[in-house]
Amino acid sequence: PLGTAGAIKNAEGVLSDNIFIAVNGDIITNIPLDVLVNELIKSNALATIALVPLKSPYGIVEVDEKGFVRSFREKPMIEEYLINAGVYAMKPQILHYLPEKGDLERTVFPQLAKEGLLRGVVFRNVYWRSIDTIKDVEEVSKELGTKGLWG
């Protein structure tokens, strides 16, 4: 497999000299791409990466100093931790950093971060789900049907 960076590098011949978007194929989101692109335009970065708060896959139990359970929170958002949402805007100059095989997240983005060329954009009030299992597909289908996120 080429990996995320290798796949984009492989498409170099069809990419123009404009900013382009890459989205991981295993997510569903309504992250506004225009915000990601505008933040890239305003910066000297070569890429912007969408960041969302971590949603715990588990319920949280809060206990007091004596060990008594005080509350339960089912799968809360953990606002102080941000995760890579798998949505990126990139300037064409990033192509010089891309290997023939490899991943953006493991090789390219760490290098850009070291050089001060990677900008994170935090999105807190968006829909974002990773689709890893059949259960995820079923849950997303229900959520999209009840929330009317797509108009």
FIPALO-771561 format. One record per residue (C-alpha): residue number from 1; residue in three letters; y, x, z. Coordinates in steps of 0.5 Angstrom, whole numbers. Layout:
BEGIN
  num  residu  north   east     up
  NUM     ALA      Y      X      Z
...
//
This chain:
BEGIN
  num  residu  north   east     up
    1     PRO      0      0      0
    2     LEU      7      2     -1
    3     GLY     10      0      5
    4     THR     17     -4      6
    5     ALA     21      2      3
    6     GLY     16      4     -2
    7     ALA     16     -3     -5
    8     ILE     24     -3     -5
    9     LYS     24      4     -8
   10     ASN     19      2    -14
   11     ALA     24     -4    -16
   12     GLU     29      1    -16
   13     GLY     30      1    -24
   14     VAL     31     -7    -23
   15     LEU     36     -6    -18
   16     SER     43     -6    -20
   17     ASP     49     -2    -17
   18     ASN     51     -8    -12
   19     ILE     49    -10     -5
   20     PHE     42    -13     -5
   21     ILE     38    -17      1
   22     ALA     31    -15      3
   23     VAL     27    -20      7
   24     ASN     20    -19     10
   25     GLY     15    -24      8
   26     ASP     12    -26     14
   27     ILE     18    -30     17
   28     ILE     22    -36     17
   29     THR     29    -36     18
   30     ASN     36    -39     17
   31     ILE     40    -33     18
   32     PRO     46    -33     14
   33     LEU     46    -28      9
   34     ASP     53    -28      7
   35     VAL     55    -25     15
   36     LEU     50    -20     14
   37     VAL     53    -18      7
   38     ASN     60    -18     10
   39     GLU     59    -14     16
   40     LEU     56     -9     11
   41     ILE     62     -9      6
   42     LYS     66     -8     12
   43     SER     63     -2     15
   44     ASN     61      5     12
   45     ALA     53      4     14
   46     LEU     48      4      8
   47     ALA     44     -2     11
   48     THR     45     -8     16
   49     ILE     39    -11     20
   50     ALA     39    -18     23
   51     LEU     38    -18     30
   52     VAL     35    -24     34
   53     PRO     34    -24     42
   54     LEU     27    -23     44
   55     LYS     23    -30     45
   56     SER     18    -29     50
   57     PRO     11    -31     48
   58     TYR      9    -33     55
   59     GLY     12    -37     61
   60     ILE     16    -34     66
   61     VAL     15    -35     74
   62     GLU     20    -33     78
   63     VAL     19    -31     86
   64     ASP     23    -30     92
   65     GLU     23    -24     96
   66     LYS     17    -27    100
   67     GLY     13    -29     94
   68     PHE     14    -36     94
   69     VAL     15    -39     87
   70     ARG     22    -41     86
   71     SER     21    -43     78
   72     PHE     18    -43     72
   73     ARG     21    -42     65
   74     GLU     17    -43     59
   75     LYS     17    -38     53
   76     PRO     25    -36     55
   77     MET     29    -32     50
   78     ILE     30    -26     53
   79     GLU     38    -25     51
   80     GLU     38    -17     53
   81     TYR     33    -15     49
   82     LEU     34    -15     41
   83     ILE     29    -15     36
   84     ASN     29    -13     28
   85     ALA     29    -20     25
   86     GLY     26    -17     18
   87     VAL     32    -19     14
   88     TYR     37    -13     11
   89     ALA     43    -12      7
   90     MET     43     -5      3
   91     LYS     48     -1     -1
   92     PRO     45      2     -7
   93     GLN     46      9     -4
   94     ILE     40      7      1
   95     LEU     35      8     -5
   96     HIS     36     16     -4
   97     TYR     33     15      3
   98     LEU     27     11      1
   99     PRO     20     15      0
  100     GLU     15     13     -5
  101     LYS     11     10      0
  102     GLY     13      9      7
  103     ASP     16      3     12
  104     LEU     24      2     13
  105     GLU     23      1     20
  106     ARG     19      7     21
  107     THR     22     12     17
  108     VAL     28     10     13
  109     PHE     32      6     19
  110     PRO     31     11     24
  111     GLN     34     17     20
  112     LEU     40     12     18
  113     ALA     41     11     25
  114     LYS     41     18     27
  115     GLU     46     19     22
  116     GLY     51     13     24
  117     LEU     49      9     17
  118     LEU     45      3     20
  119     ARG     49     -3     23
  120     GLY     46     -8     27
  121     VAL     48    -15     27
  122     VAL     46    -20     32
  123     PHE     45    -27     31
  124     ARG     44    -32     37
  125     ASN     44    -39     35
  126     VAL     39    -39     29
  127     TYR     32    -41     27
  128     TRP     28    -35     27
  129     ARG     20    -35     27
  130     SER     15    -30     25
  131     ILE      9    -32     22
  132     ASP      3    -29     24
  133     THR     -3    -34     25
  134     ILE     -5    -41     23
  135     LYS     -2    -43     30
  136     ASP      5    -41     28
  137     VAL      4    -44     21
  138     GLU      3    -51     25
  139     GLU      8    -50     30
  140     VAL     13    -48     24
  141     SER     11    -54     20
  142     LYS     13    -59     26
  143     GLU     19    -55     28
  144     LEU     22    -56     21
  145     GLY     20    -63     21
  146     THR     23    -65     27
  147     LYS     30    -60     27
  148     GLY     32    -62     20
  149     LEU     34    -55     19
  150     TRP     34    -54     12
  151     GLY     38    -61     10
//
